[in-house]
Structures are given as structure tokens and as C-alpha cells.
Amino acid sequence: MIDHISLQVSDLAASAAFYDAVLAPLGGRRIMEHDDTIGYGTSFPDFWIGLATTGGRVREAHVAFTAADRDGVVAFFDAAVGAGAEVLHEPRVRPEYHEMYFGAYVRDPDGNNVEAVCHR
């Protein structure tokens, strides 16, 4: 149902460095750049970051990226920690969601809750 999503960021360079690092283990890469926005994806840009222009504080969002396997979740987590991300939840099975849910959560440079999840 969702075609694409965009987050406003306060520092485009810092956020781009973060997402370059954490999306690579999931197969994500920069696909398009336009003005003060960057589109990431595997075949088309379905996740965008853009410099905040509306004024005020950027509000927290939660974004979850699909990992092909549990190793991908761990690689995402390791890349995020290596990029200096705050750890919210280390990789583990989360049976409260379902018996195969394996996820890890970190904060991006703007404080957003960013997750990688594998459902296998």
C-alpha cells in the first residue's frame, strides 16, 4: 500500500552518512538525489530523506526496513552502532509480535526509531 515515505532531517550530510551505512547491508542504496533530498531503495527510491524546511523541531518517526535474513538484521545493527547510533534494542526474537519476528532498533541522527526486521 505504501509507495514511498520521506523523513525530514536537520543535517542532510549526517543523515545520508547514517543511511548509506545502515541500508547497505539490507541491499539499499542511493538511487536518486534531487535538491536537498536523497532517495534510497533496491530498485526504485521508496525511502527518502530531505532537509527539513517547515521550521520547528523534527518529530520522531518509526521506520522499519525488511532484512532478507537474520544476518541482515545483525549487519544493519552493527553498521548503525559503527555509525554512532544510539541503541534502542539489540537484535533478538520478539515473540510478542510473532514467533519468527527478529528485529533490532536504533536512533538515527535526528532521533527517529529505525528498525531492521526479518520475519523468517
Helices and strands as residue ranges (DSSP letters): E 5-9, H 12-23, G 24-26, E 29-34, E 37-41, E 47-51, E 62-66, H 70-82, E 86-93, E 102-107, E 113-118
